[in-house]
């Protein structure tokens, strides 16, 4: 993006949300970095997604020396937001929420609000800060097009390759209620977000940057994107929600079914979360390490090692992480 166009976009951000010039410049530079990485075909989508989002940096609570947590900002700004996060979140967090009405016959999406909440210590000169805001922004971009659709009494939420279904109902006072009933593909999508974030920060901010979040999902996402040279197909599917080309590429070249791979990666992610919850139990942590390695080798890695790979191995018996 030329200096003139960058300045124009910065001005649009300031006019839309009232940001100070320095923060608007940070957002404009971030948008430019994402466009460089995604390619010019996605320029409008990236810019409009960021313009549609309110970015808020945490401030001190009134009459207090304590700063408001980013997850509290989300709850305050998006009253209709549903999240499965149970623990307090002190780092950056992005979320969106649709306003849904019922006319007596059908449900309708009237509008969508988007917010990225940042901790008070956000610093655009710090690669970790830029990684956090970039990751949450990529998540917003991934759900910007066709992110929310209604099918009868179900709300379908698509964020990249992930899909969540919520049941819609109307309470006695006329309020539309939402109840999560299913989710799918979260691990693969999170892995891609982390991999793309790492790539963008290295390309645009700090070539030596690394992240401690080296989960199996991020490694797999990087292999699919660059190792298998499916970056363009992967990106198109995630942003447009048209994943047929990705399905065909995985099936024809590796005999891999995208849905089955996503299911197994979701399970692997739950194993990793269980490990984090048991770090202080050395015996349990070791058992989980062995289970993760065995499951990865037998049920995930074979998908990319040979054509027509077998994805029919069973989930290890006798082990079920919490929530499964």
C-alpha positions as CSV (number, residue, x, y, z in Angstrom):
1,X,0.0,0.0,0.0
2,X,1.5,3.4,-1.0
3,X,2.1,6.0,1.6
4,X,-0.9,8.1,0.3
5,X,-3.3,5.1,0.4
6,X,-2.0,4.2,3.9
7,X,-2.7,7.7,5.1
8,X,-6.1,7.6,3.6
9,X,-7.0,4.4,5.3
10,X,-5.7,5.7,8.6
11,X,-8.0,8.7,8.2
12,X,-11.0,6.4,7.5
13,X,-10.2,4.5,10.7
14,X,-10.0,7.7,12.7
15,X,-13.3,9.0,11.2
16,X,-15.1,5.8,11.8
17,X,-14.0,5.0,15.4
18,X,-12.4,8.2,16.8
19,X,-8.9,6.6,17.3
20,X,-6.0,8.8,18.0
21,X,-3.6,9.2,15.0
22,X,-0.9,6.9,16.4
23,X,-3.2,4.0,17.0
24,X,-4.9,4.4,13.7
25,X,-1.5,4.4,12.0
26,X,-0.7,1.1,13.8
27,X,-3.9,-0.4,12.5
28,X,-3.3,0.8,9.0
29,X,0.2,-0.6,9.0
30,X,-1.1,-3.9,10.3
31,X,-3.8,-4.0,7.5
32,X,-1.1,-3.4,5.0
33,X,1.0,-6.3,6.4
34,X,-2.0,-8.7,6.2
35,X,-2.8,-7.6,2.6
36,X,0.9,-8.2,1.6
37,X,0.6,-11.7,3.1
38,X,-2.9,-12.6,1.8
39,X,-2.5,-11.0,-1.6
40,X,-4.2,-8.0,-3.3
41,X,-7.3,-10.1,-4.1
42,X,-8.3,-9.8,-0.4
43,X,-7.5,-6.1,0.0
44,X,-11.1,-5.0,0.2
45,X,-12.1,-7.8,2.6
46,X,-9.2,-7.1,4.9
47,X,-9.8,-3.3,5.0
48,X,-13.6,-3.6,5.4
49,X,-13.3,-6.2,8.2
50,X,-10.9,-4.0,10.2
51,X,-13.0,-0.9,9.6
52,X,-16.1,-2.8,10.8
53,X,-14.3,-3.7,14.1
54,X,-13.9,-1.5,17.2
55,X,-10.5,-1.8,18.7
56,X,-10.3,-1.0,22.4
57,X,-7.2,-0.8,24.7
58,X,-7.9,-1.5,28.3
59,X,-8.0,1.4,30.7
60,X,-8.1,1.7,34.5
61,X,-11.4,1.0,36.2
62,X,-13.0,4.0,37.7
63,X,-11.5,5.1,41.0
64,X,-9.1,2.1,40.8
65,X,-5.5,1.3,39.9
66,X,-6.7,-2.0,38.3
67,X,-7.1,-2.2,34.6
68,X,-10.2,-3.7,33.0
69,X,-9.6,-7.2,31.6
70,X,-10.0,-7.6,27.8
71,X,-12.7,-10.3,28.3
72,X,-14.6,-7.9,30.5
73,X,-14.5,-5.4,27.7
74,X,-15.9,-8.0,25.3
75,X,-18.8,-8.7,27.7
76,X,-19.5,-5.0,28.1
77,X,-19.4,-4.2,24.4
78,X,-21.1,-7.3,23.0
79,X,-24.0,-8.2,25.3
80,X,-25.1,-10.9,22.8
81,X,-21.7,-12.6,22.6
82,X,-21.6,-16.3,23.6
83,X,-18.2,-17.7,24.5
84,X,-17.0,-21.0,25.9
85,X,-14.1,-19.3,27.7
86,X,-14.4,-20.0,31.4
87,X,-11.1,-18.7,32.7
88,X,-10.3,-14.9,32.8
89,X,-8.5,-13.7,29.7
90,X,-5.8,-11.0,30.2
91,X,-4.4,-11.1,26.7
92,X,-5.9,-9.8,23.4
93,X,-9.3,-11.2,22.5
94,X,-11.5,-10.6,19.4
95,X,-15.1,-11.4,19.2
96,X,-18.3,-10.7,17.2
97,X,-22.0,-10.9,17.9
98,X,-25.0,-10.8,15.6
99,X,-28.2,-8.9,16.5
100,X,-31.0,-11.4,15.7
101,X,-34.7,-10.6,15.6
102,X,-37.8,-12.8,15.1
103,X,-40.8,-11.6,13.1
104,X,-43.2,-14.3,14.3
105,X,-42.2,-16.6,11.5
106,X,-38.5,-16.4,10.7
107,X,-35.3,-15.3,12.4
108,X,-33.2,-12.5,10.8
109,X,-29.7,-11.2,11.3
110,X,-30.1,-7.5,11.6
111,X,-26.5,-6.5,12.2
112,X,-23.1,-7.8,13.4
113,X,-20.8,-6.0,15.9
114,X,-17.1,-6.8,16.1
115,X,-14.7,-5.9,18.9
116,X,-11.0,-6.6,19.5
117,X,-10.0,-5.8,23.1
118,X,-6.4,-5.3,23.9
119,X,-4.5,-5.3,27.3
120,X,-3.3,-2.0,28.7
121,X,0.3,-2.9,27.9
122,X,-0.3,-3.1,24.2
123,X,2.7,-1.6,22.4
124,X,3.0,-1.6,18.6
125,X,6.8,-1.7,19.0
126,X,6.6,-5.0,20.7
127,X,6.3,-8.0,18.4
128,X,4.3,-10.0,21.0
129,X,1.7,-7.2,21.1
130,X,1.5,-7.1,17.3
131,X,1.2,-10.9,17.2
132,X,-1.7,-10.7,19.6
133,X,-3.6,-8.0,17.7
134,X,-2.8,-9.6,14.3
135,X,-4.1,-13.0,15.4
136,X,-7.4,-11.7,16.7
137,X,-7.8,-9.5,13.6
138,X,-7.2,-12.6,11.3
139,X,-10.0,-14.3,13.2
140,X,-12.3,-11.4,12.5
141,X,-11.4,-11.4,8.8
142,X,-12.0,-15.2,8.6
143,X,-15.6,-14.7,9.7
144,X,-16.3,-11.5,7.9
145,X,-17.7,-13.1,4.7
146,X,-20.6,-15.5,5.3
147,X,-19.6,-15.8,9.0
148,X,-23.2,-15.8,10.2
149,X,-26.1,-17.5,8.4
150,X,-29.5,-18.7,9.6
151,X,-31.0,-22.1,8.6
152,X,-34.4,-22.4,10.0
153,X,-34.0,-22.3,13.8
154,X,-30.2,-22.8,13.6
155,X,-27.6,-20.1,13.6
156,X,-24.5,-21.3,11.7
157,X,-21.3,-19.5,12.6
158,X,-18.3,-20.0,10.3
159,X,-14.9,-18.8,11.2
160,X,-12.5,-19.9,8.5
161,X,-12.7,-23.7,8.4
162,X,-14.5,-24.0,11.7
163,X,-18.2,-24.2,12.1
164,X,-20.4,-23.8,15.2
165,X,-24.2,-24.4,15.3
166,X,-26.5,-22.7,17.8
167,X,-30.2,-23.3,18.4
168,X,-32.4,-20.2,18.3
169,X,-35.5,-19.8,20.4
170,X,-37.7,-17.0,21.6
171,X,-38.2,-16.4,25.3
172,X,-41.5,-15.3,26.9
173,X,-40.3,-11.7,26.9
174,X,-39.6,-11.8,23.2
175,X,-35.8,-12.1,23.5
176,X,-34.0,-14.3,21.0
177,X,-31.9,-16.9,22.9
178,X,-29.0,-18.9,21.5
179,X,-27.8,-22.3,22.7
180,X,-24.6,-23.8,21.4
181,X,-25.2,-27.4,20.2
182,X,-22.3,-28.3,18.1
183,X,-18.8,-27.1,16.9
184,X,-16.3,-28.5,14.5
185,X,-12.9,-27.8,13.0
186,X,-11.8,-25.4,15.8
187,X,-8.3,-26.9,16.1
188,X,-7.3,-26.7,12.4
189,X,-8.6,-23.1,12.2
190,X,-6.7,-22.1,15.4
191,X,-3.6,-23.8,14.0
192,X,-3.8,-21.8,10.8
193,X,-4.4,-18.6,12.7
194,X,-1.3,-19.1,14.7
195,X,0.8,-20.1,11.7
196,X,-0.3,-17.1,9.6
197,X,0.3,-14.8,12.6
198,X,3.8,-16.1,13.0
199,X,4.5,-15.7,9.3
200,X,3.1,-12.1,9.1
201,X,5.1,-11.0,12.2
202,X,8.3,-12.4,10.7
203,X,7.7,-10.9,7.3
204,X,6.7,-7.4,8.5
205,X,7.9,-6.8,12.0
206,X,10.7,-9.1,13.3
207,X,12.3,-11.8,11.1
208,X,13.6,-13.6,14.2
209,X,10.2,-13.7,16.0
210,X,9.1,-17.0,17.5
211,X,6.1,-18.0,19.6
212,X,5.8,-20.4,22.5
213,X,2.5,-21.6,21.1
214,X,4.0,-24.4,19.0
215,X,1.0,-26.7,19.2
216,X,0.6,-29.7,17.0
217,X,-2.2,-27.8,15.2
218,X,0.1,-25.0,14.2
219,X,2.7,-27.4,12.9
220,X,0.1,-29.3,10.9
221,X,-1.3,-26.0,9.5
222,X,2.1,-24.9,8.4
223,X,2.7,-28.3,6.7
224,X,-0.6,-28.1,4.8
225,X,-0.1,-24.5,3.9
226,X,3.5,-24.5,2.7
227,X,4.8,-28.1,2.9
228,X,1.9,-29.3,0.6
229,X,1.8,-25.9,-1.2
230,X,-1.9,-25.5,-0.5
231,X,-1.7,-22.0,0.9
232,X,-3.8,-20.3,-1.8
233,X,-6.5,-22.9,-1.7
234,X,-6.6,-22.9,2.1
235,X,-6.9,-19.2,2.2
236,X,-9.7,-19.0,-0.3
237,X,-11.7,-21.6,1.5
238,X,-11.3,-20.0,4.9
239,X,-12.2,-16.4,3.7
240,X,-14.9,-17.2,1.2
241,X,-16.2,-20.4,3.0
242,X,-16.1,-22.2,-0.4
243,X,-14.0,-25.2,0.7
244,X,-14.7,-27.6,-2.2
245,X,-11.3,-26.9,-3.9
246,X,-9.5,-27.7,-0.6
247,X,-11.6,-30.9,-0.2
248,X,-10.7,-32.0,-3.7
249,X,-7.0,-31.2,-3.3
250,X,-6.7,-33.1,-0.1
251,X,-8.7,-36.0,-1.4
252,X,-7.1,-36.3,-4.8
253,X,-3.5,-35.8,-3.7
254,X,-3.5,-37.6,-0.3
255,X,-6.7,-39.5,-0.1
256,X,-7.5,-37.4,3.0
257,X,-11.0,-36.4,4.0
258,X,-11.0,-32.8,5.3
259,X,-13.8,-33.4,7.8
260,X,-12.2,-36.5,9.2
261,X,-8.8,-34.7,9.5
262,X,-10.5,-31.8,11.3
263,X,-12.2,-34.2,13.7
264,X,-9.0,-35.8,14.6
265,X,-7.2,-32.5,15.0
266,X,-10.0,-31.4,17.4
267,X,-9.4,-34.4,19.5
268,X,-5.6,-33.8,19.4
269,X,-6.2,-30.3,20.6
270,X,-8.3,-31.5,23.5
271,X,-5.4,-33.8,24.5
272,X,-3.1,-30.8,24.5
273,X,-5.5,-28.8,26.6
274,X,-5.7,-31.7,29.1
275,X,-1.9,-31.8,29.3
276,X,-1.8,-28.1,30.2
277,X,-4.4,-28.7,32.9
278,X,-2.2,-31.4,34.4
279,X,1.3,-29.8,34.3
280,X,1.7,-30.2,38.0
281,X,0.9,-33.9,37.9
282,X,4.2,-35.3,36.6
283,X,2.8,-38.8,36.1
284,X,-0.4,-37.7,34.3
285,X,1.6,-35.2,32.2
286,X,3.9,-37.9,31.0
287,X,1.0,-40.2,30.2
288,X,-0.6,-37.4,28.2
289,X,2.7,-36.7,26.3
290,X,2.8,-40.4,25.3
291,X,-0.8,-40.4,24.3
292,X,-0.4,-37.2,22.2
293,X,2.6,-38.6,20.4
294,X,1.0,-42.0,19.8
295,X,-2.3,-40.5,18.5
296,X,-0.4,-38.0,16.3
297,X,1.7,-40.7,14.7
298,X,-1.1,-43.2,14.2
299,X,-4.1,-41.0,13.4
300,X,-3.0,-37.7,12.1
301,X,0.5,-37.9,10.4
302,X,-0.5,-40.8,8.1
303,X,-2.9,-38.5,6.3
304,X,0.1,-36.8,4.6
305,X,2.6,-39.6,4.3
306,X,1.1,-41.6,1.5
307,X,-1.7,-41.5,-1.0
308,X,-5.0,-43.0,0.2
309,X,-3.8,-42.9,3.8
310,X,-5.9,-44.6,6.4
311,X,-7.7,-42.3,8.8
312,X,-9.8,-45.0,10.3
313,X,-7.6,-45.7,13.4
314,X,-9.7,-45.6,16.6
315,X,-9.4,-42.9,19.3
316,X,-7.2,-44.5,22.0
317,X,-9.3,-46.5,24.3
318,X,-9.5,-45.8,28.0
319,X,-8.7,-42.1,27.6
320,X,-11.1,-39.2,27.3
321,X,-9.9,-35.7,27.9
322,X,-12.3,-33.4,29.8
323,X,-15.1,-32.2,27.7
324,X,-15.1,-35.1,25.3
